């Protein structure tokens, strides 16, 4: 388990038992543009299959921020669901959290970390994230593009000539 404490007492922990899933669900489902309406069960399953990073306030230990990492633990990670409670914003918690995630994954040997953001480029740029090369990366978003045989154009069958 990873823990890190800042000089002002804020703490980051990957202890899954400390993640307040009810709080995280409310944050994501009601205030995070990428997860509006997300079901609590989906949040729970997503965190169960990922590394959750919680930021906790000094004194009362209440959760102040969260991030989730989907990773193989060796070569690749996707940083997602990064959220700082509005009452805690302006303290540098988002940058600190993303930097701690980067450093922890680096200790595991993970060298490629991806993320997607509409409005926080500056936060991530501070710790080394850069835009990806659009001619290298592809995406399949199944919410937008159904992938079934009946939705595909009909191509002739492949044949092998000998």
C-alpha positions in Angstrom: 0.0 0.0 0.0 1.2 3.5 -0.9 0.9 6.4 1.5 2.3 9.9 1.3 1.8 12.8 3.7 2.2 16.5 2.7 3.8 19.0 5.1 0.3 20.5 5.8 -1.0 17.1 6.9 -3.0 16.1 3.8 -2.4 12.4 3.1 -2.6 10.2 0.0 -3.3 6.5 0.4 -4.1 3.6 -1.9 -5.8 1.7 0.9 -9.1 0.6 -0.8 -10.8 0.5 2.6 -10.3 4.2 3.0 -12.0 5.2 -0.2 -15.4 6.7 0.6 -17.3 5.2 -2.4 -20.6 7.0 -1.5 -18.8 10.3 -1.5 -16.8 9.5 -4.7 -20.1 8.4 -6.4 -21.8 11.7 -5.6 -18.8 13.6 -6.9 -18.5 11.7 -10.1 -22.2 11.2 -10.9 -23.3 14.8 -10.1 -20.3 17.0 -10.9 -17.8 15.3 -13.2 -18.6 15.9 -16.8 -17.1 12.5 -17.9 -19.2 10.5 -15.4 -22.5 12.3 -15.0 -25.2 9.9 -14.0 -22.8 7.0 -13.4 -24.4 4.4 -11.2 -22.9 3.7 -7.8 -22.5 0.0 -8.7 -20.4 1.1 -11.7 -18.2 3.3 -9.5 -17.7 0.4 -7.0 -16.8 -2.1 -9.8 -14.5 0.4 -11.4 -12.6 1.1 -8.2 -12.5 -2.7 -7.3 -10.7 -3.3 -10.6 -8.3 -0.4 -10.3 -5.8 1.3 -7.9 -7.7 4.0 -6.1 -5.8 7.0 -4.7 -7.6 8.9 -2.0 -6.5 12.3 -0.5 -7.5 12.8 3.1 -7.8 16.0 5.1 -5.6 16.6 8.1 -7.3 16.3 11.4 -10.7 14.7 10.6 -9.3 12.4 7.7 -12.3 13.2 5.5 -11.7 12.4 1.8 -10.9 15.5 -0.1 -9.9 14.1 -3.6 -9.7 10.9 -5.5 -8.0 9.4 -8.6 -8.3 6.0 -10.2 -5.6 4.1 -12.1 -6.3 1.2 -14.5 -2.9 -0.5 -15.0 -1.1 -3.8 -15.7 1.4 -2.7 -13.0 4.3 -3.1 -15.4 4.1 -1.1 -18.6 0.9 0.9 -19.0 -1.6 2.9 -16.9 -4.6 5.1 -17.5 -5.2 7.8 -15.0 -8.9 8.6 -14.7 -11.6 9.8 -12.4 -9.4 12.5 -10.9 -11.6 14.7 -8.8 -11.0 17.3 -6.0 -13.9 18.3 -3.7 -14.9 21.9 -4.6 -14.4 23.0 -1.0 -10.7 21.7 -1.2 -9.8 23.3 -4.5 -7.1 25.9 -4.8 -4.7 24.1 -2.4 -2.7 22.3 -5.2 -4.2 18.9 -4.3 -4.9 17.9 -7.9 -1.4 18.5 -9.0 0.0 16.9 -5.9 -2.2 13.8 -6.4 -1.4 13.4 -10.1 2.3 13.8 -9.3 2.1 11.2 -6.6 0.3 8.8 -9.0 3.0 9.4 -11.6 5.8 8.7 -9.1 4.2 5.6 -7.6 3.6 4.1 -11.0 7.2 5.0 -12.0 8.4 3.0 -9.0 6.5 0.0 -10.3 8.2 0.4 -13.7 5.2 1.8 -15.5 6.5 4.2 -18.2 3.4 5.1 -20.2 0.5 6.8 -18.4 -2.4 8.2 -20.4 -5.3 10.4 -19.4 -8.1 12.4 -21.0 -9.2 15.9 -19.9 -11.3 18.7 -21.4 -10.2 21.4 -19.0 -7.3 20.5 -16.8 -4.4 20.4 -19.2 -2.4 22.9 -17.1 -2.6 20.7 -14.0 -1.2 17.7 -15.8 1.4 19.7 -17.9 3.0 20.8 -14.6 4.0 17.2 -13.9 5.1 16.3 -17.4 2.0 15.2 -19.3 2.0 16.3 -23.0 -0.6 15.9 -25.8 -0.5 12.6 -27.6 0.4 12.2 -31.3 -3.0 12.0 -33.0 -1.7 9.9 -35.9 -0.5 7.1 -33.4 -3.5 6.6 -31.1 -6.9 5.2 -31.9 -10.1 4.9 -29.8 -13.1 2.7 -29.8 -15.9 4.3 -27.8 -18.7 1.7 -27.7 -21.1 4.2 -26.3 -21.0 5.9 -29.7 -20.1 3.2 -32.2 -21.9 -0.1 -32.0 -19.6 -3.0 -32.9 -21.7 -5.9 -34.1 -21.7 -7.9 -37.3 -24.9 -6.3 -38.5 -23.4 -2.8 -38.1 -20.3 -3.6 -40.3 -20.2 -3.0 -44.0 -20.3 -6.2 -45.9 -16.8 -7.1 -47.1 -16.1 -10.1 -49.3 -14.6 -13.0 -47.4 -10.8 -13.2 -47.3 -9.2 -15.8 -49.5 -5.7 -17.2 -49.5 -4.0 -17.9 -52.8 -1.3 -20.6 -53.0 
